[in-house]
Amino acid sequence: MGRLTGGDPSLLRRINSAVVLHALRATDCATLTEITRVTGLSRPTVEGVVEGLIEAGLVVEKAADDSAVRRQGRPARRFRFRAEAGHLLGLEIGARRVAALLADLDGRVIASQSKDVGETASADERLERARATVAELLRRAGVARGSLRAVGVGTPGIVQADGTVRLGTALPGWTGLRLGERLGRSFKCPVLVENDANAAAVAEHWKGAATESDDVVFVLAGLSPGAGALIGGRLHRGFGGAAGEIGALHLLGREAAPERLLSTTDEPLHPLDEQAVARVFARAREGDQGARAAMDRFLQRLVHDVAALVLALDPELVVIGGWAAGLDGVLAPLRRELDRYCLRPPKVALSVLGEAAVATGALRLALDHVEEQLFAVEGTVTARR
């Protein structure tokens, strides 16, 4: 926060403003007396700060209840945080769909929209699909594009801090794409791009299976699995954004890629063909021995990949998401293998958010950015590291 001196009144005003805004955002509404008590500031200071926040459009006086006025005279003025003063967008750009969540400044989702997209769509086609999804969402919600304060985006691939996809093999034309810059042309607010598994990890910590844990590994299971990790409640991206890329572990001398492990023929499955995967698992449940063997091979590889992360990070909890979250019996073999290989086996749970996890995490990243702006003491926002 830096050194605070008596000769720096602008910094003192900003500190006081952040403190009062925090107090108001934490409650439905409050009187000046209540704000004074909670913040420890003097009443004149609180009055001045509240008036400034009203002028900025972040706080509004709550209308008095007419019946209360008749019973007891003019009640004390009450104020509330204007969550409707701006909006946030969480966007998932995936292999088969684009999904968007719209929320107010409290992070409350007020509308959602999704559209299918072909797995072979070009980068331009996929981006146009994303823009169309957002446009329809804003139109349906009656929210002006200029009301957006930040946009979070979750997508497959290794994502650099500037929003460039350094490596993205799951989507055609994604490697080297300046995704943040391209999407930024459609918005007048910051666009924050994150790896999809990382975004899902943030989401589960915010609203899902990991709300009580700060050391978490989230596995976005699939034929090319990825993982996101929180260490001490903070997202761990690694030096270049490549942490958690467990889908590449088969390159370390493994005999077969995951798409071959789950194949019941001589031909590997397409890495994005979730329907083919679902058919293999359905046949396994029906008793097909070849499909059962393929499923066992795949689950064995998955738990070994997860165990590698667990041994390195020692998380309290592992959350399984992606389409594997819907697989019957995935938790039992995973727990069994982690007990076998790990010095301290973690708890294991399935994702609570399901297919909404990536967009929800992207929304949380947008909310984090806006909160840093609202409560920054020196008017600066901490850069993504």
C-alpha positions as CSV (number, residue, x, y, z in Angstrom):
1,M,0.0,0.0,0.0
2,G,3.0,2.2,0.4
3,R,3.8,4.8,3.1
4,L,1.0,6.9,4.3
5,T,2.0,10.5,5.4
6,G,0.0,13.5,6.6
7,G,1.1,15.3,3.4
8,D,-0.7,12.9,1.2
9,P,-4.4,13.7,1.6
10,S,-5.5,12.2,-1.8
11,L,-4.2,8.8,-0.6
12,L,-6.0,9.1,2.7
13,R,-9.2,9.9,0.9
14,R,-8.8,6.9,-1.3
15,I,-8.1,4.6,1.7
16,N,-11.3,6.0,3.4
17,S,-13.3,5.5,0.2
18,A,-12.2,1.9,-0.1
19,V,-13.0,1.2,3.6
20,V,-16.5,2.7,3.3
21,L,-17.2,0.9,0.0
22,H,-16.1,-2.4,1.5
23,A,-18.5,-1.9,4.4
24,L,-21.4,-1.0,2.2
25,R,-20.8,-3.9,-0.2
26,A,-20.8,-6.3,2.7
27,T,-24.4,-5.5,3.7
28,D,-27.7,-4.8,2.1
29,C,-27.8,-1.2,3.3
30,A,-26.5,0.8,6.3
31,T,-26.9,4.2,8.0
32,L,-24.1,6.7,8.5
33,T,-24.0,5.7,12.2
34,E,-23.6,2.0,11.2
35,I,-20.9,2.7,8.7
36,T,-19.1,4.9,11.3
37,R,-19.2,2.1,13.8
38,V,-18.0,-0.6,11.3
39,T,-15.2,1.4,9.8
40,G,-13.9,3.4,12.8
41,L,-13.9,6.6,10.8
42,S,-15.4,9.8,12.1
43,R,-19.0,10.7,11.1
44,P,-18.0,13.8,9.1
45,T,-15.4,11.7,7.2
46,V,-18.0,9.0,6.4
47,E,-20.5,11.7,5.3
48,G,-18.0,13.1,2.9
49,V,-16.9,9.8,1.5
50,V,-20.5,8.6,1.0
51,E,-21.4,11.7,-0.9
52,G,-18.4,11.2,-3.1
53,L,-19.4,7.6,-3.8
54,I,-22.9,8.7,-4.7
55,E,-21.4,11.2,-7.2
56,A,-19.3,8.4,-8.7
57,G,-22.5,6.3,-9.1
58,L,-21.3,3.5,-6.8
59,V,-23.6,4.2,-3.9
60,V,-27.3,5.3,-3.7
61,E,-29.6,6.3,-0.8
62,K,-32.2,3.7,-0.2
63,A,-35.8,5.1,-0.3
64,A,-37.5,5.1,3.1
65,D,-40.4,2.8,3.8
66,D,-43.6,5.0,3.8
67,S,-45.2,3.0,6.6
68,A,-42.1,3.4,8.8
69,V,-42.2,7.1,8.2
70,R,-45.8,7.3,9.4
71,R,-45.1,5.2,12.5
72,Q,-41.9,6.8,13.8
73,G,-41.2,10.0,11.8
74,R,-38.3,10.5,9.5
75,P,-35.9,7.4,9.8
76,A,-32.2,7.6,9.5
77,R,-30.9,7.8,5.9
78,R,-29.8,4.4,4.6
79,F,-27.3,3.7,1.8
80,R,-26.4,0.7,-0.4
81,F,-23.8,-0.3,-2.8
82,R,-25.0,0.0,-6.5
83,A,-24.2,-3.5,-7.8
84,E,-26.1,-2.5,-10.9
85,A,-23.6,0.4,-11.6
86,G,-21.7,-1.9,-14.0
87,H,-21.6,-5.4,-15.3
88,L,-19.2,-8.3,-15.7
89,L,-18.9,-11.0,-18.4
90,G,-17.5,-14.5,-18.1
91,L,-16.9,-16.2,-21.4
92,E,-15.9,-19.8,-22.3
93,I,-14.6,-20.5,-25.8
94,G,-14.3,-24.2,-26.2
95,A,-14.1,-26.9,-28.8
96,R,-17.8,-27.5,-29.2
97,R,-19.5,-24.4,-27.7
98,V,-19.2,-20.8,-26.6
99,A,-20.9,-19.9,-23.3
100,A,-21.3,-16.6,-21.6
101,L,-22.4,-15.4,-18.1
102,L,-23.5,-11.8,-17.3
103,A,-23.3,-10.6,-13.7
104,D,-23.6,-7.4,-11.7
105,L,-20.7,-5.9,-9.6
106,D,-21.5,-8.3,-6.8
107,G,-20.9,-11.3,-9.1
108,R,-24.6,-12.3,-9.1
109,V,-25.4,-13.9,-12.5
110,I,-28.3,-12.2,-14.2
111,A,-28.3,-13.9,-17.6
112,S,-26.5,-16.7,-19.5
113,Q,-26.2,-17.7,-23.1
114,S,-24.5,-20.5,-25.1
115,K,-24.1,-21.5,-28.7
116,D,-22.7,-24.6,-30.3
117,V,-19.7,-24.3,-32.5
118,G,-18.1,-26.9,-34.8
119,E,-14.8,-28.5,-33.6
120,T,-13.3,-27.8,-37.0
121,A,-14.3,-24.1,-37.0
122,S,-11.5,-21.7,-37.8
123,A,-10.3,-19.1,-35.3
124,D,-12.2,-16.3,-37.0
125,E,-15.4,-18.4,-37.1
126,R,-15.0,-19.3,-33.4
127,L,-14.4,-15.6,-32.5
128,E,-17.4,-14.5,-34.5
129,R,-19.5,-17.1,-32.7
130,A,-18.3,-15.7,-29.4
131,R,-19.2,-12.2,-30.4
132,A,-22.6,-13.3,-31.5
133,T,-23.2,-15.1,-28.2
134,V,-22.3,-12.0,-26.2
135,A,-24.4,-9.7,-28.4
136,E,-27.4,-11.9,-27.9
137,L,-26.9,-12.1,-24.2
138,L,-26.6,-8.4,-23.8
139,R,-29.7,-7.8,-25.9
140,R,-31.8,-10.3,-24.0
141,A,-30.7,-8.9,-20.6
142,G,-31.2,-5.3,-21.7
143,V,-27.6,-4.3,-20.7
144,A,-25.6,-1.8,-22.7
145,R,-22.2,-3.0,-23.9
146,G,-20.7,0.2,-22.4
147,S,-21.8,-1.1,-18.9
148,L,-19.3,-3.9,-18.9
149,R,-16.4,-3.2,-16.5
150,A,-14.3,-6.4,-17.3
151,V,-14.5,-9.5,-19.4
152,G,-13.0,-12.8,-18.3
153,V,-12.3,-15.5,-20.9
154,G,-11.5,-19.2,-20.4
155,T,-10.1,-21.3,-23.2
156,P,-8.0,-24.3,-23.9
157,G,-4.2,-23.8,-24.3
158,I,-1.2,-22.3,-22.6
159,V,-2.1,-18.6,-22.2
160,Q,0.4,-15.8,-21.7
161,A,-0.2,-12.9,-19.4
162,D,-1.0,-10.6,-22.4
163,G,-3.8,-12.9,-23.5
164,T,-1.9,-14.6,-26.3
165,V,-2.4,-18.4,-26.7
166,R,1.2,-19.6,-26.8
167,L,0.1,-23.2,-27.6
168,G,-3.4,-24.4,-28.2
169,T,-3.7,-27.7,-30.0
170,A,-7.3,-28.4,-29.2
171,L,-8.7,-25.6,-31.4
172,P,-7.8,-24.9,-35.0
173,G,-5.7,-21.8,-35.5
174,W,-5.4,-21.2,-31.8
175,T,-1.7,-21.4,-31.3
176,G,-0.2,-17.9,-31.5
177,L,-3.6,-16.3,-31.5
178,R,-3.7,-12.9,-29.8
179,L,-7.0,-13.7,-28.2
180,G,-7.1,-10.9,-25.7
181,E,-6.3,-8.3,-28.3
182,R,-8.8,-9.8,-30.8
183,L,-11.6,-9.9,-28.3
184,G,-10.6,-6.5,-26.9
185,R,-11.7,-4.8,-30.1
186,S,-15.3,-5.7,-29.2
187,F,-15.2,-4.2,-25.7
188,K,-14.1,-0.9,-24.1
189,C,-13.1,-2.6,-20.9
190,P,-10.2,-5.0,-19.9
191,V,-10.3,-8.5,-21.4
192,L,-8.6,-11.1,-19.2
193,V,-7.8,-14.5,-20.9
194,E,-7.1,-17.6,-18.8
195,N,-6.6,-21.3,-19.5
196,D,-9.9,-23.2,-19.1
197,A,-8.7,-25.6,-16.4
198,N,-7.3,-22.7,-14.4
199,A,-10.6,-20.8,-14.7
200,A,-12.5,-23.9,-13.6
201,A,-10.3,-24.2,-10.5
202,V,-11.1,-20.6,-9.6
203,A,-14.8,-21.3,-10.1
204,E,-14.9,-24.4,-7.9
205,H,-13.1,-22.5,-5.2
206,W,-15.6,-19.6,-5.5
207,K,-18.9,-21.5,-5.8
208,G,-18.3,-25.2,-6.2
209,A,-16.7,-28.2,-4.5
210,A,-13.6,-26.4,-3.2
211,T,-15.2,-23.5,-1.2
212,E,-13.6,-24.8,2.0
213,S,-10.2,-25.5,0.6
214,D,-7.3,-23.2,-0.4
215,D,-5.0,-25.9,-1.8
216,V,-6.8,-27.5,-4.7
217,V,-6.1,-29.3,-7.9
218,F,-8.9,-29.2,-10.5
219,V,-8.7,-31.8,-13.3
220,L,-10.5,-31.0,-16.5
221,A,-10.7,-34.6,-17.6
222,G,-10.8,-35.6,-21.2
223,L,-8.7,-37.4,-23.8
224,S,-6.3,-34.5,-23.4
225,P,-6.7,-33.6,-19.8
226,G,-5.6,-30.4,-18.2
227,A,-5.4,-29.2,-14.6
228,G,-5.6,-26.0,-12.6
229,A,-4.1,-25.5,-9.2
230,L,-4.7,-23.1,-6.3
231,I,-1.9,-22.9,-3.7
232,G,-2.9,-20.9,-0.6
233,G,-6.0,-19.8,-2.4
234,R,-4.0,-18.2,-5.3
235,L,-4.0,-19.5,-8.8
236,H,-0.7,-21.2,-9.8
237,R,0.0,-20.6,-13.5
238,G,3.7,-21.4,-13.5
239,F,6.4,-19.2,-15.0
240,G,5.0,-19.3,-18.6
241,G,1.4,-20.3,-17.9
242,A,2.0,-24.0,-18.6
243,A,1.4,-25.4,-15.1
244,G,-1.0,-28.3,-15.0
245,E,-0.6,-29.5,-18.6
246,I,-0.9,-33.2,-17.6
247,G,-2.2,-34.0,-21.1
248,A,1.5,-34.0,-22.1
249,L,2.6,-36.6,-19.6
250,H,2.2,-39.4,-22.1
251,L,5.2,-37.9,-23.9
252,L,7.4,-39.1,-21.0
253,G,8.0,-42.6,-22.3
254,R,4.4,-43.7,-22.1
255,E,3.4,-46.4,-24.5
256,A,0.2,-44.8,-25.9
257,A,-1.6,-41.5,-26.1
258,P,-5.0,-41.3,-24.2
259,E,-7.0,-41.4,-27.4
260,R,-5.5,-44.8,-28.1
261,L,-6.1,-46.1,-24.6
262,L,-9.8,-45.5,-24.9
263,S,-10.1,-46.9,-28.4
264,T,-11.8,-50.3,-28.9
265,T,-10.4,-50.6,-32.4
266,D,-7.0,-50.1,-34.1
267,E,-7.9,-46.5,-34.8
268,P,-7.5,-43.8,-32.0
269,L,-10.4,-41.7,-31.0
270,H,-10.4,-38.0,-32.0
271,P,-9.3,-36.0,-28.9
272,L,-12.4,-33.8,-29.1
273,D,-14.9,-36.5,-29.9
274,E,-16.8,-36.7,-26.6
275,Q,-19.7,-38.6,-28.1
276,A,-17.3,-41.4,-29.1
277,V,-16.0,-41.4,-25.5
278,A,-19.5,-41.6,-24.1
279,R,-20.3,-44.6,-26.3
280,V,-17.3,-46.5,-25.1
281,F,-18.3,-45.9,-21.5
282,A,-21.9,-46.8,-22.2
283,R,-20.9,-50.1,-23.7
284,A,-18.6,-50.7,-20.7
285,R,-21.5,-50.2,-18.4
286,E,-23.5,-52.7,-20.5
287,G,-20.9,-55.3,-20.0
288,D,-18.9,-55.1,-23.2
289,Q,-15.5,-56.5,-22.3
290,G,-13.5,-54.6,-24.9
291,A,-15.0,-51.3,-23.8
292,R,-14.5,-52.2,-20.2
293,A,-10.8,-52.8,-20.8
294,A,-10.5,-49.5,-22.7
295,M,-12.3,-47.6,-19.8
296,D,-10.0,-49.3,-17.2
297,R,-6.9,-48.3,-19.3
298,F,-8.1,-44.7,-19.5
299,L,-8.9,-44.4,-15.8
300,Q,-5.6,-45.9,-14.9
301,R,-3.8,-43.3,-17.0
302,L,-5.9,-40.5,-15.6
303,V,-5.3,-41.4,-12.0
304,H,-1.5,-41.7,-12.6
305,D,-1.6,-38.2,-14.2
306,V,-3.4,-36.8,-11.2
307,A,-1.1,-38.6,-8.8
308,A,1.9,-36.8,-10.4
309,L,0.3,-33.5,-9.6
310,V,-0.6,-34.5,-6.1
311,L,2.9,-35.7,-5.4
312,A,4.3,-32.3,-6.6
313,L,1.7,-30.0,-4.9
314,D,0.3,-31.9,-1.9
315,P,-3.3,-30.4,-2.3
316,E,-6.0,-30.8,0.3
317,L,-8.5,-31.6,-2.4
318,V,-8.7,-32.9,-6.0
319,V,-11.8,-31.9,-8.0
320,I,-12.7,-33.9,-11.1
321,G,-14.5,-32.0,-13.8
322,G,-15.1,-32.1,-17.6
323,W,-17.1,-35.0,-19.0
324,A,-15.3,-37.4,-16.7
325,A,-17.3,-35.9,-13.8
326,G,-20.3,-37.7,-15.1
327,L,-18.6,-41.1,-15.4
328,D,-19.9,-43.8,-13.1
329,G,-17.3,-45.0,-10.6
330,V,-14.5,-42.6,-11.4
331,L,-14.0,-41.6,-7.7
332,A,-13.4,-45.1,-6.3
333,P,-10.4,-46.0,-8.6
334,L,-9.0,-42.5,-8.3
335,R,-9.1,-42.6,-4.5
336,R,-7.6,-46.1,-4.5
337,E,-4.7,-45.2,-6.8
338,L,-4.0,-41.9,-4.9
339,D,-3.9,-44.0,-1.6
340,R,-1.4,-46.3,-3.3
341,Y,1.0,-43.7,-4.8
342,C,0.7,-40.6,-2.6
343,L,2.4,-39.9,0.7
344,R,-0.6,-38.0,1.9
345,P,-3.7,-38.8,-0.2
346,P,-6.0,-35.8,-0.7
347,K,-9.7,-35.7,-0.6
348,V,-11.4,-36.3,-3.9
349,A,-14.7,-34.8,-5.2
350,L,-16.6,-34.4,-8.4
351,S,-17.2,-30.9,-9.8
352,V,-20.4,-29.2,-8.5
353,L,-20.5,-26.7,-11.4
354,G,-20.2,-29.1,-14.3
355,E,-20.2,-27.5,-17.7
356,A,-20.6,-24.1,-16.2
357,A,-17.3,-24.2,-14.4
358,V,-15.1,-22.5,-17.0
359,A,-17.4,-19.6,-17.7
360,T,-18.0,-19.2,-13.9
361,G,-14.3,-19.0,-13.3
362,A,-13.8,-16.5,-16.1
363,L,-16.5,-14.4,-14.5
364,R,-14.7,-14.6,-11.1
365,L,-11.5,-13.4,-12.8
366,A,-13.4,-10.4,-14.2
367,L,-14.8,-9.7,-10.7
368,D,-11.4,-9.9,-9.2
369,H,-10.1,-7.3,-11.6
370,V,-13.0,-4.9,-10.9
371,E,-12.6,-5.4,-7.1
372,E,-8.9,-4.4,-7.5
373,Q,-10.0,-1.2,-9.2
374,L,-12.8,-0.4,-6.7
375,F,-10.6,-1.0,-3.7
376,A,-7.1,-0.1,-5.0
377,V,-5.5,2.4,-2.6
378,E,-3.2,4.1,-5.1
379,G,-5.4,3.8,-8.2
380,T,-3.5,1.0,-9.8
381,V,-4.4,-2.5,-10.5
382,T,-2.0,-5.3,-9.8
383,A,-0.9,-6.9,-13.0
384,R,-1.5,-10.6,-13.6
385,R,1.5,-12.7,-12.6
